């Protein structure tokens, strides 16, 4: 009988860091692009205010091992609890894990990877718009991926921006500071990242600057949008994680396409840039990455988590038979 390993948030925190996430998510993006992975689009269904969210993905690592993952969580009560499952390619459940921290790491990592691939050479300043728990890992990933020297943090409340700046400065050892005005954050920024739940655009076309890379990471809901259609339509190259999933839930992209400012045919996957289709970066061009978050990222990072947990003996072994039942399909 296959015994399932259970990993808590504390286990995840002890076993994974942002460098692990940057490596795993980049592998997942390339794997999907070359046909060695796939995403199961996020689906949502509700009862009253409670909304069930489900997504998944597959991933084949460099050793050819196939992994399958699924994540589920319920929102609508003012909070959420994230659960992840990792299966091998035979269908055996290997691991059940608490998935909040892993989700923060992989979401931030994707934005960092986009900045490393798409930002102009010599980038030194990030403008971080948003100061919530997901914004912290966005900023950390972008700084680590690119090697930035400076981060300006702007949030709805100055106190939260100041607290985030202090935490990030201590962790990264660079100049991170809060600002009270959006324009102050954007001044001389080489990379601009938003992580908000805003239903109205945070940035408009008047905020567009030559050579800047923009990351919009908070609108995986058709009701939300962080960039105006005019701004998104004016960006030279627009990328996303998964075009089909974006058509379902990417509020920022949906509004731009519905307004006729951008066509879906113009939106490329970030994986295509990583796989070698974006080798000549014009330093004056603007680029944008609109992130929804996809299941293959969770699967790739969960595989790293599982193999490391096994190697160091971390986690609780639960007497759950994770093997497939013969004759079922």
N, C-alpha and C positions, 0 to 999 in steps of 0.2 A: 504494500500500500504506500502510495506517495503521501508523505506528510508535508503539510503546507507551512511555510515560514511566514510569521506575522511580524511586521516592522512598524514601530510607532513613529510619531513625528520626531521624538528624541533620537531614535535610531537613524532616521533620515538625516537629521541635523549633524549627527556625529560622523556619518559616512560620506556625505556629498558636500561639495562646495561649488562655487561658480565656475571654476576651471573645468570641473567634471561636466557641468551643464553645457558650457560652450562647446566642448568636444562632442558630447553625445548628440546635441541638437543639430550641430553642423553635419554630423554623419547621417542623421535622420533626414535632413533636408536633401542631401545629395542622394541618399538611398531611394527616396520617393521619386526624385527626378529621373533616375536611371532605371526605375522599375524594380528596385529591390525593397520597396516598402510601399505602404498605402495608408490612407486616412479614411476612417469611417466618420462621416460628417456628424457633427453634434446635432442631437435631436432633443427637443424639449416637449414636455406635456405637463398639464397643470390640473390641480384640483383645488379650487378656492385660490388662496394666495400662494400655495405651495407649488413649486415648479421643479419637476424632475429633469435633470440634465444628464445626457449620456453621450460619450464619445469614445473612440478607440482608434487603434492603428496597429500596423505591422511593421516589422523592421528586421532586416537581415544584416548581421554584423560582419566585420571583415573576415571572420573565420567561417562564414556561411551559416551560422546558427540563426534559425528563424525564431522570432519572438512575437507574441501577440499580446496586446494590452487593452484594457478597458478602464475607464474612469467614470464614476457616477457621483452626483451630489444633488442636494435639494436646496433650493433658494426660496426666498419669499418671507422668511420669518425674521429677517434682520441679521441673519448669519447663515453659515453653511458649513457642512462637514464633508470633506472630500475623501473618497475611497478609491484605491486603485487595485487592479488585479493584473498579474503577469502570468502568461501561459507559455509553454514551449510549443514548438511546431507540431507536436503530437497531440496537443490539446490538454496536457496535464497542467493543473494549476500549481505554479511554483511558489507564488508569493501573494499575500494580501498585505497592503500597506496603507497607512494614513498618508494622504496625498496632497496636503495643503502646501507644505514647504517645498516639495518636489515641483509642484505647479508654479510656485513663485520663481524658482530657479530656472525652469525651462522657458517660462514666458520672458523673463529678463534676458536669458541667453540668446533667444532668437533676435531680439532687438540689437544686442551687442554684435551678433554675427552680421546682421544687415549693415551696421555702421562700419564694421571692418571691411566688408566687401564693397560698399557703395559710397562711403564718405570720401571726400577729397583728401589726397595725401596731405599730411601736416596738420590735421585737425587737432585743436587743443582745447576748445571750450564746448561744453554741453549746456544747453538750456533745458532743464527738467521741469515740465509743466504738470503739476500734480504732486502731492506729498503724502499719499496713502501708503499702505503696506506693500502694494505692488510696485509703486514708484521707486522704492528703495532698491529693489533688485534690478529694475530697469537701469537706473543710474549706475549701479555697481557693474553690471554686465558691460555696458557701453564703455565705461572708463577702462575696465580690464581688457576688453577686446581691442581698443584703439590706442590706449596709452595716453589718455587726456591729462591735462594739467589743471583744469578748472571746471567747476560745476556751479551754475546758478540755479537755485530752487525757487519756484513760484507755486504757491498753493492758494486755495480759497481762504485759508487762515494763516496768517504770518507765523503764529506760534508753532503750527504743525510743520511749516516749511523750515523754521529755525531748528526744531528738534531733529528733523530728517538731516539737515545739513550738518549738524553736530555729530550725529551718528555716523554719517557717511565719511566725513572728514577724518574721524578717528579711525575708521576701518581702512580707508584707502591711503591716508597720509598725503592728501593733496588739498588744494584750496577749494572748499565747498562752502557756499554762503547763501543765505536766504535773501530774497528781494521782495519788495512790496508791490512792484508794478510788473506786469507782463513784459512791457517794453524793455525794462532793465535786464530781465533774464535773456531776452532775445538779442540784445546788443552784442555784436561781434561773435555770436555763437556760430560754430561750424556744424554742429549737430543739434537738432531740436527734437525732443521726445515728449509726447503727451501720454499720460496714463490717468484718465479720468473716466467718470461715468456720465459725462455731460450729454444732454439731449440736444444741445445747441452747439454749433461749432466754436471751438476754443480759439482757432486760428483762421484768419481770412487771407485773401490774396494780398492785402496790404502788408502782410507779414512775410511774404516770400522774398528771399534774398538769394542772389546768385551763388552757386557753389555749395549750398547748404544741403545736408541730408536730413530728411524729416522722418520721424517714426511716430505712427499713430497706433497705440497699443491697447486702447481702452474701449473700442466700440464693437465688441462681438455680440451686438444686439441691434436689430434693425431700427430700434427707437433712438439709438444713440449715434452721435456723429461728432468727431473732434476737429475736422477740417471742413471748410465750406466747399461746395462743389466748384466754385471758381478757383480756389486755391489748388485743389487736387487736379483740376483740369490744366492748370498752368505748370505743374511740375513736369519736368522733361521725361523722366522715367519712373513709372509707378510699379511697385512690386507688392505681392502679398504671399501668404504662406500656402494657401490652397484656394484656387479660383472658385471651384464649385461650392466650397463651404462659404466663401465670402458672398456668393450670390444669395445664400440663405440668410446670413446673419451679419454681414459686414456693413453696418449702418453708414459708415463714412463713404465706402465705395458705392453702396446702393444709391445713396442720395446723389452722388456725382454722376452716375450712369443714368439715373432717372431724369436728371436735369439736362442731359445731353452734353455735359462738359467732358465726359470720358466714356470710352466704349470698353466693354469687357475684353475685346480683342487687344486692347492696348495694355492690359494688365498682365504682367509676367510673374512667374513664381520666383521667390528668392532662390530656390534650388537651382534655377536655370543660370543665375549669376554665379553661383558657387561652382557649378559644373563646367564653367569656362566660357560662358556666353557673354561676359561683361568685362573682358580683359582691358579694354581701352576706356578709362574713366576720364572724361573731359572735366577738368578742374572747375570750369565755370557752370557746369550743368547742375541742375537740381534733381535730387532723387528722393523717392518716398517709399517707405515700407509700411503697409497697413497690415497689422497683425491681429488675427482672431484667436490663435492658439489651436493646435491640431494634435490628434491622438498619437501620431507616430513619435512626436517629441517626448510624450510621457513614456511611451514604450521603450524608446532608446535609453532614456535616463533611468527608468526603472530596471532595465537590464543591467546597467552599470551598478545600480544600488544592490540588486540581488546577488550578482557575482561577488561583489565586495563583502556583503554580509556573510555569504557562505565562507569566503576565504578567511575571515577573522572571527567567525562564530558568533555573530550578532543576530539577535531576533529570538522570538519565541516559536518553538515548534508546536503546532496545533494538530491535534488528531482529527484532521479532516481529510477524507480521501479525495485527493485532487485529480485522480486519474479518470479519463473518460469511461463511460459505461458502454460496454460492447453492445452493438446492435442498435444504438441510438444515433440519430443524425438530424 
